[in-house]
Amino acid sequence: MSNEVIEKENTLKPFSTGQLLNFCLGFFGLQFAWQMRIILSGPVTEGLGASPFLFGLIWLAGPVTGMVVQPIIGEMSDKTHTIFGKRRPYLFLGAIFASLALWAFPNSANIAQKLSETLNLPLGAFGGLIIAAIMIWVIDACVNAAQGPYRALVPDLVPAHQHALANSYLSFAIGLGSVVAAGTAPFLKYVCNYQMSINAQFIMAALAFSLAMIWTCITTKEHRSQKTNETSANKVKENEPSFMQKLTDFFKTSPEVGKICTLQLFTWIGIMSLFIFFTQYAIHTVYGVPDLTAAAEEVKNAYLDTINKAANFSSICFAVQNLICFVVSIPIGLLSTKFGNKRVHFISLITLALTFVGMGIYREPGFVLVCMAIAGIGWASILALPFAMLSEFIKKGSEGSVMGIFNIFIAGPQVLVCTLLAWFINQCSYTIPEGINYHWEYAFFIGAFTLLLSAVITNLINEKNK
């Protein structure tokens, strides 16, 4: 380690509670926007004529941009030297462009019509859906462009002994952002008897993302890198390793890095099996609605009230899960500081796997709600502790690219879940008096298995600090 790096590490001052809360505010806005995109993208695209398959292709924007954008942006942010810092330009621009796309997304039909009229573009009947798909990809790309450099700010600015705590504050912001995003419209409806339109909710998300990230950019000061003369700067540039070299070095850093990546791979297969399929599980398994793909219109109408009830139940479950994540995220950081990251994460993953098994076996709504609440503990741990464990092995100067590479092991499993696991469930139909149904609960059994594998791998990691 060079004298410059040692000096930088020694000058990093511990963050106070107020500073940590301020530091995670931008992540609150990021998650607010992301949660709104998850909740409402389906109704918007369905209204524009998207089939489930087309919606699935559009949904792939998240993992695909995560695998492509985050490593590239992370690499770029490591090499960026501006008067505004290394990471803040990406945070600011990502939030601004995502906010514009959030505003445009629910107005896609009108935008397509205007483009057809003014530019004479042959967009056709699916013009609105084409614009909506483009906006989804812009939103996801910009969220990923901001997320990687934001995560890299932790090893940049926070002392090593506070990495777990800082990442826990980020998961605290994720939980709070999810709860507020999901709960604002229902709260206004049931308390104030005011129903927010979908347009209004996306505008709210755009404002939350842009304003929170601007505040973070203003109040979070990065350490300015001191450049020497031009000859020295050119020499540094010549000696700068390529992205592929950083990728190779990433895995050569320590055997523990490979273990952390593997646990992340299996963890996200498990957690995405919940996120992608839970609403369908609630509708078809918990509330017993048969598959209505080929049903007559009168049959669909007969189940409409039950479907709405099941969808509301699903929303409540996710709100409760994220509320528990919000409540326990900081205590998890404190516990991991005392007992070690891997011990706390191991217990959290085992607990999460048990909730998956419970929901797969016993489908009573009250029990499922309790399981989703307990799952919030595992979710809080997933959002913080793998990043904290990885931070122990990051080479100074490569924080952004490392976080981008690490995101591949989050985004990649999502592709597997929404393709292979979806295909597997599609093969597992069974006959009921009302027609056919599918074993949506199988997603939880597979998810539980991969979470148990993650727990075993976590227990094999040798932490530096414990």
C-alpha positions as CSV (number, residue, x, y, z in Angstrom):
1,M,0.0,0.0,0.0
2,S,1.4,3.4,-1.0
3,N,2.1,6.2,1.4
4,E,-0.7,8.3,-0.3
5,V,-3.2,5.5,0.2
6,I,-2.2,5.0,3.8
7,E,-2.4,8.8,4.4
8,K,-5.9,8.9,2.9
9,E,-7.1,5.9,5.1
10,N,-5.7,7.6,8.2
11,T,-7.5,10.9,7.4
12,L,-10.9,9.3,7.0
13,K,-12.9,10.4,10.0
14,P,-15.7,8.3,11.5
15,F,-19.2,9.3,10.4
16,S,-21.6,10.5,13.1
17,T,-25.2,9.2,13.2
18,G,-26.4,12.5,11.6
19,Q,-23.8,12.2,8.8
20,L,-24.7,8.6,8.1
21,L,-28.4,9.6,7.9
22,N,-27.6,12.4,5.5
23,F,-25.3,10.2,3.5
24,C,-28.1,7.7,2.8
25,L,-30.7,10.2,1.8
26,G,-29.9,10.0,-1.9
27,F,-30.3,6.2,-1.8
28,F,-33.8,6.8,-0.3
29,G,-34.7,8.8,-3.4
30,L,-33.2,6.1,-5.7
31,Q,-35.1,3.3,-4.0
32,F,-38.3,5.4,-4.0
33,A,-38.1,5.7,-7.8
34,W,-37.1,2.1,-8.3
35,Q,-40.0,0.8,-6.1
36,M,-42.5,2.9,-8.0
37,R,-41.2,1.5,-11.3
38,I,-41.6,-2.0,-10.0
39,I,-45.1,-1.4,-8.6
40,L,-46.7,0.5,-11.5
41,S,-44.8,-0.5,-14.7
42,G,-47.1,-3.5,-15.1
43,P,-50.4,-1.5,-15.2
44,V,-48.9,1.1,-17.6
45,T,-47.5,-1.4,-20.1
46,E,-50.5,-3.7,-19.9
47,G,-52.7,-0.7,-20.7
48,L,-50.6,-0.1,-23.8
49,G,-51.1,-3.7,-25.0
50,A,-48.2,-5.6,-23.6
51,S,-48.6,-9.3,-23.2
52,P,-47.0,-11.0,-20.2
53,F,-44.2,-12.2,-22.4
54,L,-43.5,-8.7,-23.7
55,F,-43.7,-7.3,-20.2
56,G,-41.1,-9.9,-19.2
57,L,-38.8,-8.8,-22.0
58,I,-39.2,-5.2,-20.8
59,W,-38.6,-6.2,-17.2
60,L,-35.2,-7.6,-18.3
61,A,-34.1,-4.0,-18.6
62,G,-33.2,-4.1,-14.9
63,P,-30.7,-7.0,-14.8
64,V,-29.3,-6.4,-18.3
65,T,-28.5,-2.8,-17.6
66,G,-27.2,-3.9,-14.2
67,M,-24.7,-6.3,-15.8
68,V,-23.7,-3.8,-18.5
69,V,-24.0,-0.3,-17.1
70,Q,-22.7,-0.7,-13.6
71,P,-19.3,-2.2,-14.5
72,I,-18.8,0.4,-17.2
73,I,-19.9,3.3,-15.1
74,G,-17.9,2.0,-12.1
75,E,-14.8,1.8,-14.2
76,M,-15.4,5.3,-15.6
77,S,-16.0,6.8,-12.1
78,D,-12.7,5.3,-10.8
79,K,-10.9,7.3,-13.6
80,T,-13.0,10.5,-13.3
81,H,-11.4,13.6,-11.8
82,T,-13.5,16.7,-11.8
83,I,-14.0,19.7,-9.6
84,F,-17.2,18.0,-8.5
85,G,-15.5,14.7,-7.5
86,K,-15.3,11.2,-8.9
87,R,-18.7,9.8,-8.1
88,R,-21.1,12.8,-7.8
89,P,-21.3,13.6,-11.5
90,Y,-22.8,10.1,-12.1
91,L,-25.2,10.4,-9.1
92,F,-26.4,13.7,-10.4
93,L,-26.8,12.9,-14.1
94,G,-28.3,9.4,-13.4
95,A,-31.0,11.0,-11.2
96,I,-31.8,13.8,-13.6
97,F,-32.2,11.6,-16.7
98,A,-34.1,8.9,-14.7
99,S,-36.4,11.5,-13.4
100,L,-37.2,12.7,-16.9
101,A,-37.9,9.2,-18.0
102,L,-40.1,8.6,-14.9
103,W,-42.2,11.6,-16.0
104,A,-42.4,10.4,-19.6
105,F,-43.2,6.8,-18.9
106,P,-46.9,7.0,-18.0
107,N,-47.3,9.6,-20.8
108,S,-45.9,7.2,-23.5
109,A,-49.0,7.1,-25.5
110,N,-49.3,10.9,-25.8
111,I,-45.6,11.2,-26.6
112,A,-45.9,8.5,-29.3
113,Q,-48.8,10.4,-30.8
114,K,-47.0,13.7,-30.8
115,L,-43.9,12.1,-32.4
116,S,-46.1,10.6,-35.1
117,E,-47.8,13.9,-35.8
118,T,-44.8,16.2,-35.8
119,L,-42.1,13.9,-37.2
120,N,-44.3,11.6,-39.2
121,L,-42.8,8.6,-37.6
122,P,-44.6,5.3,-38.4
123,L,-44.9,4.1,-34.9
124,G,-48.2,2.3,-35.4
125,A,-50.7,1.0,-32.8
126,F,-47.8,-0.1,-30.5
127,G,-46.1,3.3,-30.6
128,G,-47.0,4.0,-27.0
129,L,-45.6,0.6,-25.9
130,I,-42.4,1.2,-27.8
131,I,-41.9,4.6,-26.1
132,A,-42.7,3.0,-22.7
133,A,-40.2,0.2,-23.3
134,I,-37.5,2.8,-24.1
135,M,-38.3,4.8,-21.0
136,I,-38.1,1.7,-18.8
137,W,-34.7,0.9,-20.2
138,V,-33.6,4.6,-19.6
139,I,-34.9,4.5,-16.0
140,D,-33.1,1.2,-15.2
141,A,-29.9,2.2,-16.9
142,C,-29.8,5.6,-15.1
143,V,-30.7,4.0,-11.7
144,N,-27.8,1.5,-12.2
145,A,-25.5,4.4,-13.3
146,A,-26.1,6.1,-10.0
147,Q,-26.2,3.0,-7.8
148,G,-22.7,1.7,-8.5
149,P,-20.8,5.0,-7.8
150,Y,-23.1,5.6,-4.8
151,R,-22.0,2.2,-3.3
152,A,-18.4,3.1,-4.1
153,L,-18.7,6.2,-1.9
154,V,-18.6,3.9,1.2
155,P,-15.0,2.7,0.8
156,D,-14.1,6.1,-0.6
157,L,-15.3,8.2,2.4
158,V,-16.1,5.9,5.3
159,P,-13.4,4.3,7.6
160,A,-13.1,0.5,7.2
161,H,-14.5,-0.2,10.7
162,Q,-17.7,1.6,9.7
163,H,-18.3,-0.1,6.3
164,A,-20.9,-2.5,7.6
165,L,-22.7,0.2,9.5
166,A,-22.7,2.6,6.5
167,N,-24.1,-0.2,4.2
168,S,-26.7,-0.9,6.8
169,Y,-27.7,2.8,6.7
170,L,-28.1,2.4,2.9
171,S,-30.4,-0.7,3.5
172,F,-32.2,1.5,6.0
173,A,-32.8,4.0,3.2
174,I,-33.9,1.3,0.8
175,G,-36.5,0.0,3.3
176,L,-37.8,3.4,4.1
177,G,-37.9,4.4,0.4
178,S,-39.8,1.3,-0.5
179,V,-42.4,1.7,2.3
180,V,-43.0,5.4,1.5
181,A,-43.2,4.8,-2.3
182,A,-45.7,1.8,-1.8
183,G,-47.7,3.4,1.0
184,T,-48.2,7.0,0.0
185,A,-51.1,6.5,-2.5
186,P,-53.0,3.9,-0.3
187,F,-52.5,6.2,2.7
188,L,-54.0,9.2,0.8
189,K,-56.9,7.0,-0.4
190,Y,-57.9,5.4,2.9
191,V,-57.1,8.4,5.2
192,C,-57.9,11.4,2.9
193,N,-60.1,9.7,0.4
194,Y,-57.9,11.0,-2.4
195,Q,-56.7,8.6,-5.1
196,M,-53.4,9.6,-6.7
197,S,-53.3,9.0,-10.5
198,I,-50.5,6.9,-11.9
199,N,-49.1,10.0,-13.5
200,A,-49.0,11.8,-10.2
201,Q,-47.2,8.9,-8.5
202,F,-44.5,8.9,-11.2
203,I,-44.0,12.6,-10.9
204,M,-43.7,12.1,-7.1
205,A,-41.0,9.4,-7.7
206,A,-39.2,11.7,-10.2
207,L,-39.1,14.5,-7.6
208,A,-38.0,12.2,-4.8
209,F,-35.1,10.8,-6.8
210,S,-33.8,14.1,-8.2
211,L,-34.2,16.2,-5.1
212,A,-32.7,13.6,-2.7
213,M,-29.8,12.9,-5.0
214,I,-29.1,16.6,-5.5
215,W,-29.0,17.1,-1.8
216,T,-26.6,14.2,-1.4
217,C,-24.3,15.7,-4.1
218,I,-24.4,19.1,-2.4
219,T,-23.7,17.8,1.2
220,T,-21.4,14.9,0.6
221,K,-17.9,16.1,0.0
222,E,-15.5,13.8,-1.9
223,H,-11.7,13.8,-1.3
224,R,-10.2,15.7,-4.2
225,S,-7.3,13.7,-5.8
226,Q,-4.1,15.7,-6.0
227,K,-2.6,15.6,-9.5
228,T,1.0,16.2,-10.1
229,N,2.5,17.5,-13.3
230,E,1.3,16.5,-16.8
231,T,4.1,14.1,-17.3
232,S,3.3,12.3,-14.1
233,A,-0.4,12.2,-15.0
234,N,0.3,10.7,-18.4
235,K,2.5,8.1,-16.7
236,V,-0.3,7.1,-14.4
237,K,-2.7,6.9,-17.3
238,E,-0.3,4.6,-19.2
239,N,0.0,2.3,-16.2
240,E,-3.7,2.3,-15.5
241,P,-4.9,-1.3,-15.8
242,S,-7.6,-2.1,-18.3
243,F,-11.1,-3.2,-17.2
244,M,-10.4,-6.8,-18.1
245,Q,-7.2,-6.6,-15.9
246,K,-9.3,-5.2,-13.1
247,L,-11.8,-8.0,-13.6
248,T,-8.9,-10.6,-13.4
249,D,-7.4,-8.8,-10.4
250,F,-10.8,-8.7,-8.7
251,F,-10.9,-12.5,-8.6
252,K,-7.2,-12.9,-7.8
253,T,-7.5,-10.5,-4.8
254,S,-8.4,-13.3,-2.4
255,P,-10.2,-16.6,-2.4
256,E,-12.8,-14.9,-0.2
257,V,-13.8,-12.6,-3.1
258,G,-14.9,-15.7,-5.1
259,K,-16.9,-17.0,-2.1
260,I,-18.6,-13.6,-1.7
261,C,-19.6,-13.5,-5.4
262,T,-20.9,-17.1,-5.3
263,L,-23.0,-16.4,-2.2
264,Q,-24.4,-13.3,-3.9
265,L,-25.3,-15.4,-7.0
266,F,-27.3,-17.9,-5.0
267,T,-28.8,-15.3,-2.7
268,W,-30.2,-13.3,-5.6
269,I,-31.7,-16.4,-7.2
270,G,-33.6,-16.9,-4.0
271,I,-34.7,-13.3,-3.3
272,M,-35.8,-12.7,-6.9
273,S,-37.9,-15.9,-6.8
274,L,-39.8,-14.0,-4.2
275,F,-40.0,-10.6,-5.8
276,I,-41.0,-11.8,-9.3
277,F,-43.5,-14.5,-8.4
278,F,-45.0,-13.5,-5.0
279,T,-48.0,-11.5,-6.5
280,Q,-48.9,-14.5,-8.7
281,Y,-48.5,-16.8,-5.7
282,A,-50.9,-14.6,-3.7
283,I,-53.5,-14.5,-6.4
284,H,-53.4,-18.1,-7.6
285,T,-52.2,-20.1,-4.6
286,V,-53.2,-18.1,-1.5
287,Y,-56.5,-16.9,-2.9
288,G,-57.2,-19.9,-5.2
289,V,-57.9,-18.0,-8.4
290,P,-57.4,-20.3,-11.4
291,D,-55.3,-19.4,-14.4
292,L,-57.5,-17.0,-16.5
293,T,-55.3,-16.7,-19.6
294,A,-57.8,-18.4,-21.9
295,A,-61.0,-17.7,-19.8
296,A,-64.1,-16.0,-21.1
297,E,-64.6,-12.4,-20.1
298,E,-67.5,-13.2,-17.8
299,V,-65.3,-15.7,-15.9
300,K,-62.6,-13.1,-15.5
301,N,-65.2,-10.6,-14.2
302,A,-66.4,-13.2,-11.7
303,Y,-62.9,-13.3,-10.1
304,L,-62.2,-9.6,-10.4
305,D,-62.9,-8.8,-6.7
306,T,-60.8,-11.8,-5.5
307,I,-57.9,-10.7,-7.7
308,N,-58.1,-7.2,-6.4
309,K,-58.2,-8.5,-2.9
310,A,-55.1,-10.7,-3.5
311,A,-53.2,-7.9,-5.2
312,N,-53.9,-5.6,-2.3
313,F,-52.7,-8.4,0.0
314,S,-49.5,-8.7,-2.0
315,S,-48.9,-4.9,-1.7
316,I,-49.4,-5.1,2.0
317,C,-47.0,-8.0,2.3
318,F,-44.3,-6.1,0.5
319,A,-44.9,-2.9,2.5
320,V,-44.6,-4.9,5.7
321,Q,-41.4,-6.7,4.5
322,N,-39.8,-3.3,3.7
323,L,-41.0,-1.8,6.9
324,I,-39.2,-4.5,8.9
325,C,-36.1,-4.0,6.7
326,F,-36.2,-0.3,7.5
327,V,-36.5,-1.0,11.3
328,V,-33.8,-3.7,11.6
329,S,-31.2,-2.4,9.1
330,I,-29.3,-0.3,11.5
331,P,-29.4,-2.9,14.4
332,I,-28.1,-5.5,11.9
333,G,-25.2,-3.1,11.2
334,L,-24.5,-2.7,14.9
335,L,-24.7,-6.5,15.5
336,S,-22.3,-7.2,12.6
337,T,-19.8,-4.7,14.0
338,K,-19.8,-6.6,17.3
339,F,-20.1,-10.2,16.1
340,G,-18.9,-10.1,12.6
341,N,-20.6,-9.8,9.2
342,K,-20.7,-13.5,8.3
343,R,-22.3,-14.6,11.6
344,V,-25.1,-12.2,11.3
345,H,-25.6,-12.8,7.6
346,F,-25.5,-16.6,8.1
347,I,-28.4,-16.4,10.6
348,S,-30.3,-14.0,8.4
349,L,-30.1,-16.2,5.4
350,I,-31.2,-19.3,7.3
351,T,-34.2,-17.4,8.7
352,L,-35.1,-16.2,5.2
353,A,-34.9,-19.7,3.8
354,L,-37.3,-21.0,6.6
355,T,-39.8,-18.3,5.7
356,F,-39.7,-19.4,2.1
357,V,-40.4,-23.0,3.1
358,G,-43.2,-21.9,5.4
359,M,-45.0,-20.0,2.7
360,G,-44.6,-22.9,0.3
361,I,-46.2,-25.4,2.7
362,Y,-48.8,-23.3,4.6
363,R,-50.7,-20.7,2.4
364,E,-53.0,-19.1,5.0
365,P,-52.9,-15.2,4.5
366,G,-52.2,-14.3,8.1
367,F,-49.3,-16.8,8.2
368,V,-47.9,-15.6,4.9
369,L,-48.0,-12.0,6.1
370,V,-46.0,-13.0,9.2
371,C,-43.5,-14.8,7.0
372,M,-43.1,-11.8,4.8
373,A,-42.5,-9.6,7.9
374,I,-39.7,-12.0,9.1
375,A,-38.3,-12.0,5.6
376,G,-37.6,-8.3,6.0
377,I,-34.8,-9.3,8.4
378,G,-33.0,-11.3,5.7
379,W,-33.7,-8.6,3.1
380,A,-32.0,-6.0,5.3
381,S,-29.0,-8.2,5.7
382,I,-28.7,-8.9,1.9
383,L,-28.7,-5.2,1.2
384,A,-25.8,-4.5,3.5
385,L,-23.5,-7.3,4.7
386,P,-22.3,-8.8,1.4
387,F,-21.1,-5.4,0.4
388,A,-19.5,-4.9,3.8
389,M,-17.7,-8.2,3.5
390,L,-16.5,-7.4,0.0
391,S,-15.2,-3.9,1.1
392,E,-12.6,-5.6,3.2
393,F,-10.9,-6.9,0.0
394,I,-11.2,-4.0,-2.4
395,K,-8.0,-2.6,-3.7
396,K,-7.8,1.2,-3.2
397,G,-8.5,3.1,-6.4
398,S,-10.8,0.4,-7.9
399,E,-13.8,0.8,-5.7
400,G,-16.2,1.9,-8.5
401,S,-15.2,-0.9,-10.9
402,V,-15.3,-3.5,-8.2
403,M,-18.8,-2.5,-7.2
404,G,-19.8,-2.6,-10.8
405,I,-18.4,-6.1,-11.3
406,F,-20.0,-7.3,-8.1
407,N,-23.4,-6.1,-9.4
408,I,-23.1,-8.8,-12.2
409,F,-23.7,-11.4,-9.4
410,I,-26.9,-9.5,-8.5
411,A,-28.2,-8.9,-12.0
412,G,-27.3,-12.2,-13.6
413,P,-29.5,-14.3,-11.2
414,Q,-32.4,-12.1,-12.1
415,V,-32.1,-13.2,-15.7
416,L,-32.1,-16.8,-14.7
417,V,-35.2,-16.4,-12.5
418,C,-37.3,-14.6,-15.0
419,T,-36.5,-17.0,-17.8
420,L,-35.5,-20.5,-16.5
421,L,-37.5,-20.5,-13.3
422,A,-40.6,-19.0,-15.1
423,W,-40.3,-21.8,-17.7
424,F,-40.1,-24.4,-15.0
425,I,-43.3,-23.2,-13.2
426,N,-45.0,-23.1,-16.6
427,Q,-44.4,-26.8,-16.9
428,C,-45.9,-27.5,-13.4
429,S,-49.6,-27.1,-14.0
430,Y,-52.4,-29.1,-12.3
431,T,-56.1,-29.4,-12.7
432,I,-58.7,-27.9,-10.4
433,P,-62.5,-27.8,-10.7
434,E,-62.4,-24.3,-12.1
435,G,-59.7,-25.1,-14.7
436,I,-56.0,-25.3,-14.3
437,N,-53.5,-23.6,-12.0
438,Y,-49.7,-23.6,-11.5
439,H,-47.5,-24.5,-8.6
440,W,-46.3,-20.9,-7.9
441,E,-45.1,-22.1,-4.5
442,Y,-42.3,-24.1,-6.2
443,A,-40.5,-20.8,-6.7
444,F,-40.1,-20.5,-2.9
445,F,-38.8,-24.1,-2.5
446,I,-36.2,-23.4,-5.1
447,G,-35.4,-20.1,-3.6
448,A,-35.1,-21.6,-0.1
449,F,-32.6,-24.2,-1.5
450,T,-30.4,-21.5,-3.0
451,L,-30.6,-19.4,0.1
452,L,-29.4,-22.4,2.2
453,L,-26.5,-22.8,-0.3
454,S,-25.7,-19.1,0.3
455,A,-25.7,-19.6,4.0
456,V,-23.2,-22.5,3.8
457,I,-20.9,-20.4,1.6
458,T,-21.2,-17.4,4.0
459,N,-20.0,-19.6,6.8
460,L,-16.8,-20.5,4.8
461,I,-15.7,-16.9,4.4
462,N,-12.7,-15.8,6.4
463,E,-13.2,-12.2,7.4
464,K,-10.2,-9.9,7.9
465,N,-11.7,-8.0,10.8
466,K,-13.0,-11.0,12.8
